[in-house]
Amino acid sequence: MILGLIGAVLIGVSLGLLGSGGSILTVPVLVYLVGQDPKVAIAGSLLIVGIISVFSAWPYARQKMVDWRTALVFGIPGMLGAYLGAFGAHFVSNPVQMLVFAALLLAAAGLMLKPVKMDSAGQAPKKRAIWKVGIDGLVVGAITGLVGVGGGFLIIPALVLMGGLSMRLAVGTSLVIIAAKSFVGFYEYLNVLDGLSLSIDWQVVGLFSVLGILGGWLGHRVSHKVDQTLLKRVFAVFLIVMGAFILSQNVSALL
């Protein structure tokens, strides 16, 4: 459990530093370090990440580093997608969910290893049509609901490359979107757990949320002092190792 608590702090630090990555740590920590059933872990991850994201987004909002229009355009379809993804979890087995999760880990690693290209003014070269941004939100939201990840590693590149936001604006906006989608996904996931006679471990959720909030605050405080490029590369390698481990643990269940 000690390792799990350390993991909770790292979840918050990752969100505070990068605006992403925290949620992709939560499910493995709850499953492999705390010992929870994958569906319980996914539901708990949605709530924990939603709570941490609210507190992590607050400093960005105070500094006017949240694009509220983009948050609505991306976030409302994202909430619908999160609800549909969580509903789809009724029909998906634990090994399939964990294999999808492993694939997302590897995708996240690839995105983190590939730097986002900006122009000389620190902006993306062009904006994506609003309806296309909405579709992006719907797809990322569905992933959120199905496997319990906030999707910041997908949202931030989308907001920068397709939404035309600066990196710092994208981080703050991403945290708002993650919170909204996570809460909606968690709401529907309660029905998934009820149908399986499973329940949330509220003590773990509360403890992880508090430690994650502290970690998020710490991450935000030191974000300007950390080489983000190096940090992303190290984190990407970690995600590759974790993804390979989850694949090895679950692929045999489908054979």
C-alpha positions in Angstrom: 0.0 0.0 0.0 3.0 2.3 0.6 3.9 2.0 -3.0 0.3 2.8 -3.9 0.4 6.0 -1.8 3.7 7.1 -3.5 1.9 6.4 -6.8 -0.9 8.7 -5.8 1.5 11.6 -5.2 3.1 10.9 -8.6 -0.3 11.0 -10.3 -0.8 14.5 -9.0 2.7 15.6 -9.8 2.3 14.4 -13.4 -1.0 16.3 -13.8 0.5 19.5 -12.3 3.6 19.3 -14.4 2.3 18.2 -17.8 -1.5 18.6 -17.6 -1.7 14.9 -18.5 -0.2 11.5 -17.6 -1.7 11.3 -14.1 -4.8 9.4 -15.1 -2.8 6.9 -17.1 -1.0 6.0 -13.9 -4.0 5.7 -11.7 -5.5 2.5 -13.1 -2.2 0.5 -13.0 -1.5 1.8 -9.5 -5.0 0.7 -8.2 -4.9 -2.7 -10.0 -1.3 -3.8 -9.4 -0.2 -1.9 -6.2 -3.5 -1.7 -4.3 -5.0 -4.9 -5.7 -8.4 -3.7 -6.9 -10.6 -5.4 -9.5 -10.0 -3.6 -12.9 -13.5 -2.2 -13.1 -13.4 -0.9 -9.6 -10.0 0.6 -10.4 -11.3 2.3 -13.5 -14.3 3.8 -11.7 -12.1 5.0 -8.9 -9.6 6.4 -11.4 -12.3 8.5 -13.0 -13.3 10.1 -9.7 -9.8 10.5 -8.4 -8.5 12.1 -11.6 -11.6 14.3 -11.8 -11.0 15.7 -8.3 -7.3 16.2 -8.8 -7.9 17.9 -12.1 -10.3 20.4 -10.6 -7.7 21.5 -8.0 -4.8 21.4 -10.6 -6.9 23.5 -13.0 -7.6 26.2 -10.4 -4.1 27.9 -10.5 -4.3 28.0 -14.4 -7.8 29.5 -14.2 -6.7 32.2 -11.8 -3.9 33.1 -14.2 -6.4 33.1 -17.1 -4.7 30.2 -18.7 -7.9 28.4 -19.6 -9.7 28.8 -22.9 -13.3 28.4 -21.8 -14.7 28.5 -25.3 -12.5 25.6 -26.4 -13.2 23.8 -23.1 -16.9 23.9 -24.0 -16.5 22.9 -27.7 -14.2 20.0 -26.8 -15.6 19.2 -23.4 -19.4 18.9 -24.0 -19.0 16.2 -26.7 -16.3 14.7 -24.5 -18.8 14.3 -21.6 -21.2 12.6 -24.0 -18.4 10.3 -25.2 -17.4 9.5 -21.6 -20.9 8.5 -20.7 -21.1 6.2 -23.8 -17.7 4.7 -23.1 -18.6 4.0 -19.5 -21.9 2.4 -20.7 -19.9 0.3 -23.2 -17.9 -1.1 -20.2 -21.0 -3.2 -19.4 -20.1 -5.4 -22.4 -16.3 -5.5 -22.2 -14.3 -8.0 -20.2 -11.5 -7.0 -17.8 -8.7 -8.4 -20.0 -10.0 -6.5 -23.0 -10.2 -3.3 -21.1 -6.6 -3.7 -19.8 -5.3 -4.5 -23.3 -7.0 -1.4 -24.6 -5.4 0.5 -21.7 -1.9 -1.0 -22.6 -2.4 0.2 -26.2 -3.2 3.7 -24.9 0.0 3.7 -22.8 2.0 2.9 -25.9 0.1 5.6 -27.9 0.7 8.1 -25.1 4.4 7.3 -25.1 4.6 7.9 -28.8 2.9 11.3 -28.5 5.2 12.3 -25.7 8.3 11.3 -27.7 7.1 13.3 -30.7 7.4 17.0 -29.8 4.5 19.4 -30.7 5.7 21.8 -33.4 4.9 25.4 -32.8 5.5 28.5 -34.8 7.8 31.5 -33.7 4.9 33.1 -31.8 4.3 29.9 -29.7 1.1 29.1 -31.5 0.0 26.2 -33.6 0.2 26.9 -37.3 -3.6 26.5 -38.0 -6.9 25.9 -36.3 -9.2 23.0 -36.8 -12.9 23.5 -37.7 -15.1 23.6 -34.5 -17.2 20.6 -35.5 -14.0 18.6 -36.0 -12.7 19.6 -32.5 -16.1 18.4 -31.2 -15.6 15.0 -32.8 -12.1 14.8 -31.3 -13.7 15.5 -27.9 -16.3 12.8 -28.4 -13.7 10.2 -29.3 -11.4 11.1 -26.5 -14.4 11.1 -24.1 -15.3 7.6 -25.2 -11.8 6.4 -24.4 -12.1 8.1 -21.0 -15.3 6.4 -20.1 -14.2 2.9 -21.3 -10.8 2.6 -19.6 -10.7 5.4 -17.0 -8.1 7.7 -18.4 -8.5 11.5 -18.6 -6.9 11.6 -22.0 -4.7 14.6 -21.4 -2.0 13.0 -23.5 -4.5 13.1 -26.4 -6.2 16.3 -25.5 -3.2 18.6 -25.3 -1.8 17.7 -28.8 -5.3 18.1 -30.2 -5.8 21.6 -28.6 -2.3 22.7 -29.7 -2.2 21.3 -33.2 -6.0 21.5 -34.0 -7.4 24.0 -31.7 -4.6 26.6 -32.1 -3.8 27.1 -28.4 -0.4 27.8 -26.9 1.0 24.9 -24.8 0.3 26.6 -21.5 -3.2 27.4 -22.4 -3.7 23.8 -23.6 -2.5 22.4 -20.3 -5.0 24.5 -18.3 -7.8 23.9 -20.7 -7.0 20.2 -20.7 -7.4 19.9 -16.9 -10.9 21.5 -17.1 -11.9 19.1 -19.8 -10.5 16.1 -18.0 -12.4 17.0 -14.8 -15.7 17.3 -16.7 -15.4 14.1 -18.6 -14.1 12.1 -15.6 -17.1 13.0 -13.4 -19.6 12.1 -16.2 -17.8 8.8 -16.8 -17.7 8.0 -13.1 -21.5 8.6 -12.8 -22.3 6.0 -15.4 -19.6 3.6 -14.1 -21.5 3.4 -10.8 -24.2 1.5 -12.8 -21.5 -0.8 -14.2 -20.3 -1.7 -10.7 -23.8 -2.1 -9.4 -24.6 -4.6 -12.1 -21.5 -6.7 -11.1 -22.2 -6.4 -7.3 -19.0 -4.4 -6.9 -18.5 -1.1 -5.0 -16.1 1.8 -4.8 -13.5 1.8 -2.0 -14.2 5.3 -0.8 -11.3 5.3 1.7 -8.8 4.7 -1.2 -10.5 7.3 -3.4 -10.3 9.9 -0.6 -6.7 9.1 0.3 -5.5 9.1 -3.3 -7.4 12.3 -4.1 -5.8 14.2 -1.2 -2.3 12.9 -2.0 -2.9 13.6 -5.7 -4.0 17.2 -5.0 -0.8 17.8 -3.0 1.2 16.3 -5.8 -0.6 18.4 -8.4 0.1 21.6 -6.3 3.8 20.5 -6.1 4.0 19.8 -9.8 2.5 23.2 -10.7 4.9 25.0 -8.4 8.0 23.4 -9.9 6.8 23.2 -13.5 8.8 26.3 -14.6 12.0 24.8 -13.2 11.8 21.4 -14.9 13.0 20.6 -18.4 9.7 19.5 -19.8 11.2 17.9 -22.9 13.4 15.6 -20.8 10.6 14.9 -18.4 8.3 13.8 -21.2 11.0 11.5 -22.6 11.6 9.8 -19.3 7.9 9.5 -18.7 7.4 8.0 -22.2 9.9 5.3 -21.5 8.2 4.5 -18.2 4.8 4.2 -20.1 6.4 1.8 -22.6 7.7 -0.4 -19.8 4.3 -0.3 -18.1 2.4 -1.0 -21.3 4.6 -4.0 -22.0 4.0 -5.3 -18.5 0.2 -5.0 -18.7 0.2 -6.7 -22.1 2.1 -9.6 -20.6 -0.4 -9.9 -17.8 -3.5 -9.9 -19.9 -2.8 -11.2 -23.4 -2.9 -14.8 -22.3 -6.5 -14.4 -21.0 -7.6 -14.0 -24.6 -5.7 -17.0 -26.0 
